[in-house]
Amino acid sequence: MRIDGRSLDEIRKVNLEVGLQEFAEGSCLIQVGKTKVICSASVNEGVPPFLKLSGQGWVTAEYAMLPRSTLTRTPRRNLGAGGRESEIQRLIGRSLRAVMDLKSLGERTVVLDCDVIQADGGTRTASITGAYIAMYQALSRLVQQGKLTHVPVTAAVAATSVGVIEGVPHLDLCYEEDASAEVDFNVVMTDAGDFVELQATAEGIPFSQESIDNMLALARKGIGCLFEEQMKIIGSL
């Protein structure tokens, strides 16, 4: 029995709330189990220098954990993101760019801010799943304002984690499970069934191809559930 009573192939309860931030073009509060992340999307006219006059847009992300999002206070960073935060925000940016038609976006930049207000495992995967909703809402507003003819996304994107604990794959790890996992696997997928990113790490003993296949099967199931939750929200925008 898992610590929260779930079966091995069951994701934590997911809740998505849009429009939380009045001044952001798009926003979403995502809760996965006890993990909570506020995701906002800001649309700025113009692009980074390397894209000027290219006719295409850009998507980037910033990620941070609030000081008391964890069991003990995490010091606030005032001089930019640290190593872990930088790695995660690059992952979020890559994941959202993978499903964006940057040419149709035009020379605009979508900035995704993902702020963890409570962390209980899976903050990076929750950020990706929630950021997609925030981005979609922001782009829908551009369509409503006549600035775009359509929402320029090519697919939905979501992410979850899988871990191996005592030789057994577990879907969507909470913090206690993640801390004891022998293998940590983060999976980002589109609703077309394609992979955007796979991050797998052995914490001790190397893992086999069979183990990878089993973990991917669990991830597909969990991400499929996340797509269903995303579509419920997008259908109401």
C-alpha positions in Angstrom: 0.0 0.0 0.0 1.3 3.4 -1.0 1.6 6.2 1.6 -1.6 7.9 0.3 -3.5 4.8 -0.4 -3.2 4.9 -4.2 -2.6 1.9 -6.5 0.8 1.7 -8.2 -0.7 2.9 -11.6 -2.8 5.8 -10.2 -1.9 9.5 -10.4 -2.7 11.8 -7.5 -5.9 13.9 -7.6 -5.6 16.7 -10.0 -7.3 20.1 -9.8 -6.9 22.9 -12.4 -8.2 26.5 -11.8 -7.9 29.2 -14.5 -8.1 33.0 -14.2 -6.5 33.1 -10.8 -4.4 36.1 -11.7 -6.5 39.0 -13.0 -3.7 40.9 -14.7 -2.0 38.0 -16.5 -3.0 37.1 -20.0 -3.3 33.5 -18.8 -3.1 31.8 -15.5 -3.6 28.4 -13.9 -3.4 27.1 -10.4 -2.6 23.4 -10.7 -2.8 21.0 -7.7 -1.5 17.5 -8.0 -1.9 15.8 -4.6 -0.4 18.2 -2.1 1.8 20.0 -4.8 0.5 23.4 -5.8 1.9 25.6 -8.5 0.7 28.9 -9.8 1.4 29.2 -13.6 1.0 32.5 -15.4 1.5 33.4 -19.1 2.5 36.9 -20.1 2.6 38.0 -23.8 5.1 40.6 -24.8 5.5 42.2 -28.1 8.9 41.6 -29.6 11.4 38.7 -29.4 15.0 38.2 -28.1 17.7 39.7 -30.3 18.6 36.4 -32.1 15.0 36.2 -33.4 14.5 39.8 -34.6 13.2 40.1 -38.1 12.7 36.3 -38.3 9.0 36.5 -38.3 8.6 34.0 -35.5 8.0 34.1 -31.8 9.5 32.7 -28.7 8.4 30.9 -25.5 10.4 31.0 -22.3 9.9 30.1 -18.7 10.9 31.0 -15.1 10.5 28.7 -12.1 10.8 29.3 -8.4 9.8 27.8 -5.1 8.4 30.1 -2.5 10.3 30.1 0.8 7.7 28.0 2.8 6.6 25.7 -0.1 8.7 23.0 1.6 8.8 21.4 5.1 11.5 23.9 6.2 12.0 27.4 4.8 14.0 27.6 1.6 15.9 30.9 1.3 14.6 33.4 -1.3 16.9 33.8 -4.2 17.6 37.4 -5.1 20.3 37.0 -7.7 18.6 34.8 -10.2 17.8 31.1 -10.4 20.1 28.5 -8.9 21.3 25.4 -10.7 18.1 23.3 -10.0 15.8 26.2 -10.9 17.6 27.0 -14.1 17.5 23.4 -15.2 13.7 23.1 -14.5 12.8 26.4 -16.2 14.7 25.4 -19.3 12.8 22.1 -19.3 9.5 24.0 -19.0 10.4 26.3 -21.8 11.5 23.4 -24.1 8.3 21.5 -23.4 6.0 24.4 -24.3 8.0 25.4 -27.4 7.7 21.9 -28.6 3.9 22.3 -29.1 3.9 26.0 -30.3 3.7 27.1 -33.9 6.3 29.9 -33.5 5.8 31.3 -37.0 2.0 31.7 -36.4 2.7 33.4 -33.1 4.6 36.2 -34.9 7.3 38.2 -33.2 5.9 37.9 -29.7 7.3 36.3 -26.6 5.2 34.2 -24.2 6.8 34.2 -20.7 5.6 31.4 -18.4 6.1 32.0 -14.7 5.8 28.8 -12.5 5.8 29.5 -8.8 5.6 26.6 -6.4 3.5 27.5 -3.4 3.5 24.0 -1.9 5.9 21.2 -2.8 5.2 17.5 -2.3 7.0 15.9 -5.3 6.5 16.5 -9.0 6.8 20.2 -9.1 8.5 20.3 -12.5 5.9 18.0 -14.1 3.0 19.9 -12.5 4.5 23.1 -13.8 4.6 21.9 -17.4 1.0 20.6 -17.2 -0.3 23.8 -15.7 1.8 26.1 -17.9 0.2 24.7 -21.0 -3.3 25.7 -19.7 -2.0 29.2 -18.9 -0.4 29.6 -22.3 -3.5 28.3 -24.1 -5.7 30.8 -22.2 -3.3 33.7 -23.1 -3.3 32.7 -26.8 -7.1 32.4 -26.8 -7.3 36.0 -25.6 -5.1 37.1 -28.5 -7.5 35.4 -30.9 -10.5 37.1 -29.2 -8.6 40.5 -29.6 -8.1 39.8 -33.3 -4.3 39.7 -33.0 -4.2 36.0 -34.0 -6.4 34.1 -36.4 -6.1 30.9 -34.3 -4.5 29.5 -31.2 -1.0 28.5 -32.6 -0.4 25.2 -30.7 0.1 22.0 -32.5 -0.7 19.6 -29.6 -1.3 19.5 -25.9 1.6 18.8 -23.6 1.7 17.3 -20.0 4.2 15.5 -17.8 4.4 13.1 -14.9 6.9 11.2 -12.9 7.5 7.5 -12.4 9.9 5.9 -10.0 11.1 2.5 -9.0 10.8 1.7 -5.3 12.0 -1.7 -4.0 12.1 -2.9 -7.6 8.5 -1.9 -8.4 7.5 0.9 -10.7 5.2 3.6 -9.1 3.3 6.3 -11.0 3.4 10.0 -9.9 5.6 10.0 -6.9 4.9 12.2 -3.8 7.9 13.5 -1.9 8.3 10.6 0.5 8.3 8.2 -2.4 10.7 10.3 -4.5 13.1 10.5 -1.6 13.4 6.7 -1.5 13.2 5.9 -5.2 15.9 3.8 -6.8 15.1 5.2 -10.2 13.6 8.6 -10.9 11.9 9.1 -14.3 10.2 12.3 -15.6 8.3 12.0 -18.8 6.9 14.8 -21.0 4.5 13.9 -23.8 2.1 15.4 -26.3 -1.4 14.2 -26.8 -0.3 12.9 -30.2 1.6 10.3 -28.3 5.1 11.7 -29.0 7.8 12.3 -26.4 9.1 15.8 -25.7 11.6 14.8 -23.0 12.7 11.8 -20.9 14.7 12.3 -17.8 15.7 9.0 -16.2 18.3 8.6 -13.4 19.4 5.6 -11.4 20.1 6.5 -7.8 22.1 3.4 -7.3 21.7 0.2 -9.3 21.4 0.7 -13.1 18.0 -0.1 -14.7 17.1 -2.3 -17.6 15.3 -1.8 -20.9 12.4 -3.8 -19.5 12.2 -1.4 -16.5 12.2 1.6 -18.9 9.3 0.0 -20.9 7.3 -0.6 -17.7 7.8 2.9 -16.5 6.9 4.4 -19.9 3.7 2.4 -19.9 2.8 3.8 -16.5 3.7 7.3 -17.7 1.5 7.1 -20.7 -1.5 6.1 -18.6 -0.9 8.9 -16.1 -0.4 11.6 -18.8 -3.5 10.4 -20.5 -5.4 11.3 -17.4 -3.8 14.7 -17.3 -4.8 15.4 -20.9 -8.4 14.6 -20.0 -8.2 17.2 -17.2 -6.6 19.8 -19.5 -9.3 19.3 -22.1 -12.1 19.9 -19.6 -10.6 23.4 -18.9 -9.7 24.2 -22.5 -13.1 23.4 -23.7 -14.5 26.1 -21.4 -12.1 28.9 -22.5 
